[in-house]
Amino acid sequence: FRKRLTTIEKPKKDPAHYELVICGSPLWAFISSSPAIRSYVLENAAKLKRVAFFLTMGGTKGKRALEDLEKLGGKKAIATLEIKESEIASQIFSQKVSDFCRSLK
């Protein structure tokens, strides 16, 4: 909930070499993505041509966390996805993932 950053290793692959980078994270404390993904997005913001984000969560909405990632990256995501734990158990997530993948094209 403090939206802290952390030290991460330099990526093995340069995100500048990709047209699209998809970043995922669990939702922490009901409001924030993990410190590692926040750090990655912030440190590589200038290299991210196009970006998409997904969050996994226990049950709350991740809209604020997704907006925060867009702000850190300095651009609007071309697609976002929120997957709740209950959706995995009920197979609802399958359609959501398919829709997310289609929107990446």
C-alpha positions in Angstrom: 0.0 0.0 0.0 3.0 2.3 0.3 3.8 1.9 -3.4 7.5 1.4 -2.8 10.1 0.5 -5.3 12.8 -2.1 -5.0 16.2 -2.9 -6.5 15.9 -5.3 -9.4 18.4 -6.9 -11.7 19.0 -5.4 -15.1 16.7 -7.3 -17.6 18.5 -9.9 -19.7 16.5 -8.6 -22.7 16.3 -4.9 -23.6 12.6 -3.9 -23.7 13.5 -1.4 -26.4 13.9 -4.3 -28.9 10.2 -5.2 -28.6 7.1 -3.6 -30.0 5.0 -4.7 -27.0 5.9 -5.6 -23.5 3.3 -7.3 -21.2 3.8 -6.8 -17.5 2.0 -8.8 -14.8 1.8 -8.6 -11.1 -0.3 -9.7 -8.1 -2.3 -6.9 -6.4 -0.8 -6.1 -3.0 -2.6 -4.6 -0.1 -5.7 -4.1 -2.2 -4.2 -1.1 -4.1 -0.8 -1.6 -5.5 1.2 -3.8 -7.9 4.3 -5.5 -6.6 7.4 -3.3 -5.9 9.4 -5.3 -8.5 7.0 -4.6 -11.4 6.6 -1.0 -10.4 10.4 -0.7 -10.4 10.7 -2.4 -13.8 8.1 -0.1 -15.4 9.6 3.0 -14.0 13.2 2.1 -14.9 12.3 1.1 -18.4 9.6 3.6 -19.2 11.5 5.3 -22.0 12.2 1.9 -23.6 8.6 0.7 -23.6 7.1 1.4 -27.0 3.7 -0.3 -26.3 2.7 -1.9 -23.0 -0.1 -4.0 -21.6 -0.6 -4.9 -17.9 -2.4 -7.7 -16.1 -3.1 -8.1 -12.4 -4.0 -11.2 -10.3 -5.9 -10.6 -7.1 -7.9 -12.1 -4.3 -11.1 -10.2 -5.0 -10.8 -6.5 -5.2 -10.6 -4.3 -8.2 -7.1 -3.3 -9.5 -8.1 -0.2 -11.5 -6.0 2.2 -9.4 -3.0 -0.1 -9.6 -3.3 -0.3 -13.4 -3.6 3.5 -13.6 -0.5 3.8 -11.4 1.5 1.5 -13.7 0.4 3.6 -16.7 1.6 6.7 -14.8 4.9 5.1 -13.9 5.4 4.1 -17.6 4.3 7.4 -18.9 1.8 5.9 -21.4 -1.6 4.4 -21.6 -1.6 0.6 -21.8 -3.0 -0.9 -25.0 -4.8 -3.5 -22.9 -5.3 -4.4 -19.2 -6.6 -7.4 -17.5 -7.7 -8.1 -13.9 -8.1 -11.7 -12.9 -9.7 -12.6 -9.5 -9.0 -15.8 -7.7 -12.6 -16.8 -7.8 -12.6 -16.4 -11.6 -9.8 -19.0 -11.9 -11.8 -21.5 -9.9 -14.9 -21.0 -12.0 -13.1 -20.8 -15.3 -14.4 -17.3 -16.0 -10.9 -16.2 -16.5 -10.5 -18.1 -19.7 -12.7 -15.7 -21.7 -11.1 -12.7 -20.1 -7.6 -13.9 -21.1 -8.8 -14.6 -24.6 -10.3 -11.1 -24.9 -7.1 -9.6 -23.5 -5.0 -11.5 -26.0 -7.2 -10.4 -28.9 -6.8 -6.7 -27.8 -3.0 -7.0 -28.1 -3.1 -7.3 -31.9 
